[in-house]
Amino acid sequence: MTNAPPIQRHAPTLAQQAASQPDHARVCEGGDDGPELLVSPGLTDYEQALAFMDQRQEAVAKGQARELVWFLQHPALYTAGTSAKSDDLLTPDRFPVYQTGRGGQYTYHGPGQRVAYLVLDLNKRGKDVRAYVAKLELWLIAALQTLGVKAEVREDRVGLWVARPNALIAGQEDKIAAIGVRIRRWVTSHGIALNVAPDLSHFAGIVPCGIQDHGVTSLAALGLPHELASVDSALITAFADIFGTPLAPAPKPLQDGLPQAEAS
C-alpha cells in the first residue's frame, strides 16, 4: 500500500492565531469568557457522559453556559459512529457497544486513554467544520510534540499517526489518537481520544475506524510512560496556543454535578 504524504500542519503561536481570527471570534479570549475545563477522576459511565455533554451543548447553543473542555476516561467499550460498518465489529460480545451520533466508524475507549470532549461554539469561532477538525489535529500534534512524539495526519486516514518502529512493511504506521465530532446548531460535541497507556489488545475486537492496513499504538508502547497529569498539562498548554483561548477550571458546583466515576 502506498502511503499518502503527510499534510503539513504547523502549530501557530497564540499571537498568530489571534491575528487570523475575525473580531467576533476574539471575544472568547480571556479568562472569564474562555472554555471551562473539567477533569473527571476514575472511569465515567459512557451513557451518563453523553447525556451530560448533550445538555451542555444545548445550553451553549442557547447562550446559557460557557464552552466546555472535559477530560475523562471510560470503562472498556466500543462506540459506533455514523459511518460504522457491522462487519468491522469483530467481537460484539467482548465489551458494551454504543451507537453514537459522532462522525466516523468503530472506535475503542477504555482505561489509560485520555478522552477529551469539546463543547465549543462555532458561531463565535467560525462556521467551518474542516477548519475545526484541522485545529483538533494541530492541538494533538502540538501536545504530542511536547510529550516527545512526532505525529502526523494523512489525507486518506482520520486521526493522528506515527511511524511504527522496526516496521516489517515499509511505511507502516500506527494510530495514536482518534478524532470524532458532532455539530448541532454550530456547537460541537465529542472530540478526541489519545492513547496514553491503554490495553492495546482491546482494539482487536474492532477494525478501528475501518482501517485494516495499519495498527494502533500508545505513548507507553512507544516507550514514553507519561502519567495522565503530564498529558493533561500538554493538552491544556497546546489548546491555548491553537484555539486562542485559555482553559479555566470549572466552578466546584459544576464539578459536583458531573456523572459519578466508577472505580478505576
N, C-alpha and C positions, 0 to 999 in steps of 0.2 A: 504494500500500500504506500502510495506517495503522500507524504505529509504536506499539508497546506503551510505556506510560510507564515511566520508569526505576524500578527497585527501589531504595529508599533504603538504602544501606549506609554506615554511619558507623563508621570505624575507632575502636574503643575504645582508651583508654590501657592500658598494661600493668597498672596497678593495678585498673582496672575489669574487665579480662579475668580477672585472678586472683581477684577478689572473686566473680565469677559462676561460677567453677568449683567442682565438688564437691571435698571434701578429698582423695579418692583421685586426682584429676587433678593436684593440686598437687605431687605427689611428683616430677614431671618438672622442676620449676623449680629451677634451679641448674646450675652449670657441669658437674658430674660426671654428671648424670642427663639433661640435655637431649640433643637430637639431635646427631649428629656431622655436620659439614659437609665434603663432598668437592667439590673443584673440579678438573675434568679439563681440561688444555690440549688444543689441537688438536681433531680430529674423532674421535669414538668410534664404533666399529662398532655398529650397532643390535642385532644378534643377541647380541653379547657383552654389551652393556649390559643387555638383557633377562635374560640368564642371571645376571648379577651381581645385578641387582635382585631376581630371584626367590629367589636364595639368601639374600639379606639379609632379605627378607620372611619366609621360613621361619624364619630364625634369631631374628628379633624375636618371631615368634609363639611360639617355644619358650622365650623368655626368655634366649636365648644371646647376644644382641647388642643394642646400643643402637639407638635410632631413627636414621634417616639422612635427610639432605637432600643431594642430589647435583646440582651444576651441571655441565652439559656441552653440547656441540654434536654434531650428527650430520652425516655426509655427506648430500647431497641424496637424499631418499627420500620415499615416501608410506606412510602407515600406515592400515589399515582397522580401525575399531572394531567392536564387536559389532552395531551398527545400520547398518553401511555398505551402500549400495546399489550394485550393479555399474555401473549407468548413470552414477553420479557419478564414476567413474574414466574421464576423457575421453581420456587418452593413456597407456594402460597400459605402453607400451614406453619411456617417457621416462626414468623413474627406477625403481629397485627398489621393489617393493610388498611390504609386510609385513602379514600378518594378526596382530592383537594382541588380547589379552583385555580391553583397557580399554573403557569405555563410549564412545559417540559414533560418528561416521561417519568419512569420509576426512579426513586432515589431512596437512600437509607439514612435514617437518623438514629443516633444511639449515644451511649456514654463515651466520653472522650472526643466528642465532636462539638465545636463551638458553632451553635446556630445563632444567627442574628436576624431578627425580624425588624423591618423598617417600615414605619408608617409616616411617609413624607408627602407633603402637599406639592404636587407638580403644578398646581395652579400658580404657585409663587416661584417655583424653581424652574419652570419651563415645561410646556406640554410636549415633550419629545421622549417617547419610550426608549428609542435606541440610545439617545444621549444618556438617559438614566441608567440603562444597563451598562453602557460604557463606563460610567462613573463607578458602578459597583465593581467592575473589573479593575479599574485603576485603584480603587480602595484596597482590594485584595492584593494586587501586585505590590503596592507600597507597603502594606503591613507585612507581607511575606518577605519582602526585601529586608525589612528591619529584623526579621526573625532568621535571616540567613538563607533564604530560598529565592532562586530566580524562577518566577512563574510567568507564563505567557498565555495568551489567548490564541485560538485558532479559528479561521473562517468557518470551518465545517463542524466545529465541536463547541458546544456551550461549556462554560466553566473555565477553571484555571489549571494549566498543565505544566508538568515538569518532566525533564528528560529522565528516563529510567537509568539508574546506574548499572553499568555492565549489561546493557540490554543485548539479548541474543539476536534480536531483529533490529536492523539499523533504523533509527528514527522512532523507536517505540517510546511512548510517553505514558505517564500516569496522571490521573486527575487528583488534585489535592483539595479542590474547593468547587462546590456546585452553586449555581445561581438559578433561582426560580422566582418569578414575581407575578403578582396580580394587581391590576389597577382598576379602581372603580371611582368614577367622578373625579378622575385625575388625582386620586390619593392612593399611594402604594400600600401593599402588604406583602407578606412572605419576605424573602431576601436571599441570604447566603448561608452555606454550611461549610465550615473549614475543618478539615480532618487534622486534629491535634494528636490524639493517641487512641483512636477507636480500635475495636477488634475488626481488622480488615477482612477476616473470613466471613463476617456478616454480609458483606456485599455480594457474596457468591449466590445468594438467593434471588438475585435480580440481574438483569442486564442494565447496569447503571446508565441512565439517560439514553438507553437504546444503543450504546456504543460497545461493540464486541472486540474490536481490534486493539484496544488499549485498556489499561488497568486503573487501579486506584492506589493511592499512597497516602502518607500522613507525615507530619513533622517527625514523629517518633520513628517511623520506618526509614526516614532519611537521616537518622542519627542525630536528630535535634529534639531532645526530650524537654520541650518547653512546658511550663505549668500554664494553666488557663489564665492566671493573673497576668503573665507576661504577654500572652496572646491578646488579651483584652486591652492591655496598655498600648500595644502596637496598633490595634484596630481603632482605638479612641484617637490616638495622635493622627493617624492617616485619615480618619474621617474629617477632621477639621481642615486638613490640607486639601483634600479632594472635593469635599462638598461645600467648603467655605463657611461652615457653621460649627462652632464647638458644641460638644455634648455637655449637658448639665445634669447632675444627679437628680433623679426624680424625688419629689417630696415624699416623706415617710407614709402619709396616708395612702398614696398610690401604691407604694411598695407593699403595704399591708394588704391591699386588695388583690394582689396577684394570685393566680391559681396556686394551690398548695403543692409543694415539691414532694416527690416520693424520695424514699431513701436511695442514695446513690450506691 
